[in-house]
């Protein structure tokens, strides 16, 4: 049996980077054994909607 490798992709963006994150994630047809860590810089007085917006992507399951 071959050894399975996992990959980590770490992304960061400002609040204005949501469209770019969506485009990047949607550019993958299928992803296996890959973990995405996404950090978003926000004003602490505003709640994040990152999970809701990125849940529209088709490549991965999201958790926060």
Residue pairs with C-beta under 8 A, 6 or more apart in sequence:
4 33
5 33
6 33
6 34
6 35
7 33
7 34
7 35
8 34
8 35
8 37
9 34
9 35
9 36
9 37
10 36
10 37
10 38
10 39
11 21
11 24
11 36
11 37
11 38
11 39
12 38
12 39
12 40
12 41
13 20
13 21
13 38
13 39
13 40
13 41
14 40
14 41
15 40
15 41
15 42
15 43
15 46
17 40
18 40
18 50
18 53
18 54
21 38
21 54
22 53
22 54
22 56
22 57
25 36
25 54
25 57
25 59
25 60
26 57
26 58
26 59
28 59
29 59
30 59
31 59
31 60
34 60
36 60
38 50
38 54
40 48
40 50
42 48
51 62
51 64
54 62
55 62
